[in-house]
């Protein structure tokens, strides 16, 4: 592990790395930062990634710049802790991802030819598969599973989509979207049966099956299910706020209202949005 000369780095990166090293300095550093570990920081890393996605969704470039900075800080934080442990440092992280990007873009940095984005996606997956095979061999895991390296800590819908996409590459996939929709109807019927039977445990399992099929639909439609659900959450929030405002104008509130009244207002909100 080597540190690149300061003059070869951007001054802003040097400053950020120095700030994090100072925060983690046992003598005069920040008590909170010193107490942190990879495990305690990981939730913040995930949270910052979601805040980046939210800024993009809102088209807020000022917020996006700030949130990308917060996400970069997470990388620097993890790299500093790794450096202290003698494992790797920020330069190793940067060099590693640079080498990976060059390796995965032979049509840009080499002589390979691709004719479309779809072709490049296929080539990308083939290169990744070769990298996984190399890692498995180096670890003496000749029988490493196809799905083994898909992180279990991913949001469940995201991981389900990745699992189904990986399985689809080897032919374990429904033939088309209509077959997936038919499977969804089948799983919903099974969920309804368990709900009617009053079996909460089996209903929970069937609900998971429904969500997994929905993830397959997202894969087939090339839609990020987390992004789709975030948009629906935002839509629900807007429409419920409309209900609250309308009730307040009537001198009422959701607690004083009833389902019929609120449902009518919901339909008004929906109609106003579509208009």
C-alpha positions as CSV (number, residue, x, y, z in Angstrom):
1,X,0.0,0.0,0.0
2,X,1.5,3.3,-1.1
3,X,0.5,6.9,-0.8
4,X,0.6,8.9,-4.1
5,X,2.5,12.1,-3.9
6,X,0.3,15.0,-2.9
7,X,1.0,17.0,-6.1
8,X,-0.5,14.2,-8.2
9,X,-3.9,14.6,-6.5
10,X,-6.5,17.3,-6.7
11,X,-6.1,19.7,-3.8
12,X,-9.8,19.3,-2.8
13,X,-9.3,15.5,-2.4
14,X,-6.1,16.0,-0.4
15,X,-7.9,18.4,1.9
16,X,-10.8,15.9,2.4
17,X,-8.4,13.0,3.1
18,X,-6.5,15.2,5.6
19,X,-9.7,16.2,7.3
20,X,-10.7,12.6,7.8
21,X,-7.3,11.6,9.0
22,X,-7.5,14.5,11.5
23,X,-10.9,13.4,12.7
24,X,-9.6,9.9,13.3
25,X,-6.4,11.0,15.0
26,X,-6.3,9.4,18.5
27,X,-4.7,12.6,19.8
28,X,-7.1,15.5,19.4
29,X,-9.5,13.8,17.0
30,X,-13.3,13.6,17.2
31,X,-14.5,11.2,19.8
32,X,-17.5,10.2,17.7
33,X,-15.5,9.6,14.5
34,X,-12.9,7.6,16.5
35,X,-15.7,5.3,17.9
36,X,-17.0,4.3,14.4
37,X,-16.3,1.0,12.6
38,X,-17.2,-0.3,9.2
39,X,-20.4,-1.8,10.6
40,X,-21.6,1.4,12.3
41,X,-20.8,3.6,9.3
42,X,-22.4,1.3,6.7
43,X,-26.0,2.4,7.4
44,X,-25.0,6.0,6.8
45,X,-23.3,5.0,3.5
46,X,-26.6,3.4,2.3
47,X,-28.6,6.4,3.5
48,X,-26.4,8.9,1.6
49,X,-26.7,6.8,-1.6
50,X,-30.5,7.1,-1.2
51,X,-30.2,10.9,-0.7
52,X,-28.2,11.1,-3.9
53,X,-31.0,9.2,-5.7
54,X,-33.6,11.5,-4.2
55,X,-31.8,14.7,-5.3
56,X,-31.6,13.2,-8.8
57,X,-35.3,12.4,-8.8
58,X,-36.1,16.0,-7.7
59,X,-33.8,17.5,-10.3
60,X,-32.1,19.5,-7.6
61,X,-28.6,20.0,-8.8
62,X,-27.5,22.0,-5.8
63,X,-28.7,19.3,-3.5
64,X,-27.1,16.7,-5.7
65,X,-23.7,18.3,-5.4
66,X,-24.0,18.3,-1.7
67,X,-25.3,14.8,-1.4
68,X,-22.5,13.5,-3.7
69,X,-20.1,15.1,-1.4
70,X,-21.7,13.3,1.6
71,X,-21.4,10.0,-0.3
72,X,-17.8,10.7,-1.1
73,X,-17.2,11.4,2.5
74,X,-18.4,7.9,3.2
75,X,-15.9,6.4,0.8
76,X,-13.1,8.5,2.5
77,X,-14.3,7.4,5.9
78,X,-14.2,3.7,5.1
79,X,-10.8,4.1,3.3
80,X,-9.3,5.8,6.3
81,X,-10.4,3.1,8.7
82,X,-9.0,0.5,6.2
83,X,-5.7,2.4,6.1
84,X,-5.5,2.4,9.9
85,X,-6.0,-1.4,9.8
86,X,-3.3,-1.8,7.1
87,X,-5.8,-3.3,4.6
88,X,-6.0,-0.6,1.9
89,X,-6.3,3.1,1.4
90,X,-8.1,5.7,-0.7
91,X,-5.5,5.4,-3.5
92,X,-6.1,1.6,-3.6
93,X,-9.8,2.2,-4.0
94,X,-9.3,4.7,-6.8
95,X,-6.7,2.6,-8.6
96,X,-8.9,-0.5,-8.3
97,X,-12.0,1.1,-9.8
98,X,-10.0,2.8,-12.5
99,X,-8.5,-0.6,-13.5
100,X,-12.0,-2.1,-13.4
101,X,-13.5,0.6,-15.7
102,X,-10.6,0.2,-18.2
103,X,-11.0,-3.6,-18.1
104,X,-14.8,-3.5,-18.6
105,X,-14.6,-1.0,-21.5
106,X,-12.3,-2.7,-24.0
107,X,-14.3,-1.0,-26.8
108,X,-13.1,2.4,-25.4
109,X,-9.6,1.6,-24.0
110,X,-8.8,-1.3,-26.3
111,X,-9.6,-2.8,-29.7
112,X,-13.0,-4.4,-29.0
113,X,-16.0,-3.2,-31.0
114,X,-19.6,-2.9,-29.9
115,X,-22.5,-1.5,-32.0
116,X,-25.0,-0.5,-29.4
117,X,-25.7,0.0,-25.7
118,X,-27.4,-3.3,-25.5
119,X,-24.4,-5.0,-27.0
120,X,-22.2,-3.2,-24.4
121,X,-24.4,-4.4,-21.6
122,X,-24.0,-8.0,-22.7
123,X,-20.2,-7.6,-23.0
124,X,-20.2,-5.9,-19.5
125,X,-22.0,-8.9,-18.0
126,X,-19.6,-11.4,-19.7
127,X,-16.6,-9.5,-18.4
128,X,-18.1,-9.5,-14.9
129,X,-18.8,-13.2,-15.1
130,X,-15.2,-13.8,-16.1
131,X,-14.0,-11.7,-13.1
132,X,-16.2,-13.7,-10.8
133,X,-14.9,-16.9,-12.1
134,X,-11.3,-15.7,-11.6
135,X,-12.1,-14.7,-8.0
136,X,-13.7,-18.1,-7.3
137,X,-10.7,-19.8,-8.7
138,X,-8.3,-17.7,-6.6
139,X,-10.3,-18.6,-3.5
140,X,-10.3,-22.3,-4.4
141,X,-14.1,-22.2,-4.8
142,X,-14.5,-24.1,-8.0
143,X,-18.2,-24.6,-7.4
144,X,-19.1,-21.0,-6.5
145,X,-22.8,-20.4,-7.1
146,X,-24.1,-18.1,-9.8
147,X,-25.9,-15.9,-7.2
148,X,-23.3,-16.0,-4.5
149,X,-21.9,-12.5,-4.9
150,X,-25.2,-10.6,-5.0
151,X,-25.1,-8.7,-1.7
152,X,-27.7,-9.8,0.8
153,X,-27.7,-6.3,2.3
154,X,-29.3,-4.8,-0.8
155,X,-32.8,-3.5,-0.5
156,X,-35.0,-6.6,-0.9
157,X,-36.7,-5.5,-4.2
158,X,-33.4,-4.5,-5.7
159,X,-31.8,-7.8,-4.7
160,X,-34.8,-9.8,-6.1
161,X,-34.4,-8.0,-9.4
162,X,-30.7,-8.7,-9.5
163,X,-31.2,-12.4,-8.6
164,X,-33.8,-12.8,-11.4
165,X,-31.6,-11.0,-13.9
166,X,-28.6,-13.2,-13.1
167,X,-30.8,-16.3,-13.3
168,X,-32.3,-15.1,-16.6
169,X,-28.8,-15.0,-18.1
170,X,-28.6,-18.8,-18.0
171,X,-32.2,-19.3,-19.2
172,X,-34.0,-19.6,-15.9
173,X,-36.7,-17.1,-16.8
174,X,-40.3,-16.8,-17.9
175,X,-40.6,-16.5,-21.7
176,X,-42.3,-13.1,-21.8
177,X,-44.1,-10.4,-19.7
178,X,-47.5,-12.1,-20.2
179,X,-46.2,-15.3,-18.5
180,X,-44.9,-13.2,-15.6
181,X,-48.2,-11.4,-15.2
182,X,-50.0,-14.8,-15.3
183,X,-47.6,-15.9,-12.5
184,X,-48.5,-12.8,-10.6
185,X,-52.2,-13.6,-10.7
186,X,-51.4,-17.1,-9.5
187,X,-49.4,-15.8,-6.6
188,X,-52.1,-13.2,-5.7
189,X,-54.7,-16.0,-5.7
190,X,-52.5,-18.1,-3.3
191,X,-52.1,-15.0,-1.1
192,X,-55.9,-14.5,-1.0
193,X,-56.3,-18.2,0.0
194,X,-54.0,-17.9,2.9
195,X,-55.5,-14.6,4.1
196,X,-59.0,-16.3,3.9
197,X,-57.6,-19.2,5.9
198,X,-56.3,-16.8,8.5
199,X,-52.7,-18.3,8.3
200,X,-50.5,-15.2,8.9
201,X,-47.2,-17.1,8.5
202,X,-48.2,-18.5,5.1
203,X,-49.8,-15.2,4.0
204,X,-46.4,-13.6,4.8
205,X,-44.6,-16.1,2.6
206,X,-47.1,-15.7,-0.2
207,X,-46.8,-11.9,0.0
208,X,-43.0,-12.4,-0.5
209,X,-43.7,-14.5,-3.6
210,X,-45.9,-11.8,-5.0
211,X,-43.2,-9.2,-4.4
212,X,-40.6,-11.4,-6.0
213,X,-42.8,-11.8,-9.1
214,X,-43.2,-8.0,-9.2
215,X,-39.4,-7.7,-9.2
216,X,-39.3,-10.0,-12.2
217,X,-41.8,-7.7,-13.9
218,X,-39.5,-4.8,-13.1
219,X,-36.6,-6.7,-14.7
220,X,-38.6,-7.5,-17.8
221,X,-39.7,-3.9,-18.2
222,X,-36.2,-2.6,-17.4
223,X,-37.6,-0.6,-14.5
224,X,-35.8,0.0,-11.1
225,X,-38.5,-1.3,-8.6
226,X,-37.1,0.9,-5.8
227,X,-37.4,4.0,-8.0
228,X,-40.9,3.0,-9.1
229,X,-42.0,2.5,-5.5
230,X,-40.4,5.8,-4.4
231,X,-42.4,7.6,-7.1
232,X,-45.6,5.9,-5.8
233,X,-44.7,6.9,-2.3
234,X,-44.3,10.5,-3.4
235,X,-47.7,10.3,-5.2
236,X,-49.4,8.9,-2.1
237,X,-47.9,11.7,0.0
238,X,-49.1,14.4,-2.4
239,X,-52.6,13.0,-2.6
240,X,-52.9,12.5,1.1
241,X,-51.7,16.1,1.7
242,X,-54.5,17.2,-0.7
243,X,-57.0,15.3,1.5
244,X,-55.7,17.0,4.6
245,X,-55.9,20.5,3.0
246,X,-59.4,19.9,1.7
247,X,-60.6,18.6,5.1
248,X,-59.0,21.6,6.8
249,X,-60.9,24.0,4.5
250,X,-64.1,22.2,5.8
251,X,-63.0,22.7,9.4
252,X,-62.3,19.0,9.7
253,X,-59.3,16.5,9.8
254,X,-58.6,12.9,8.8
255,X,-59.4,11.8,12.3
256,X,-62.8,13.4,12.1
257,X,-63.5,12.2,8.6
258,X,-64.4,8.8,7.3
259,X,-63.2,6.5,4.5
260,X,-66.0,7.5,2.0
261,X,-65.2,11.2,2.4
262,X,-61.5,10.7,2.2
263,X,-61.8,8.4,-0.8
264,X,-63.8,10.9,-2.7
265,X,-61.2,13.6,-2.0
266,X,-58.5,11.1,-3.1
267,X,-60.3,10.7,-6.4
268,X,-60.4,14.5,-6.7
269,X,-56.6,14.7,-6.1
270,X,-56.1,12.0,-8.7
271,X,-58.3,13.8,-11.3
272,X,-56.5,17.1,-10.6
273,X,-53.1,15.5,-11.2
274,X,-54.2,13.9,-14.4
275,X,-55.7,17.1,-15.7
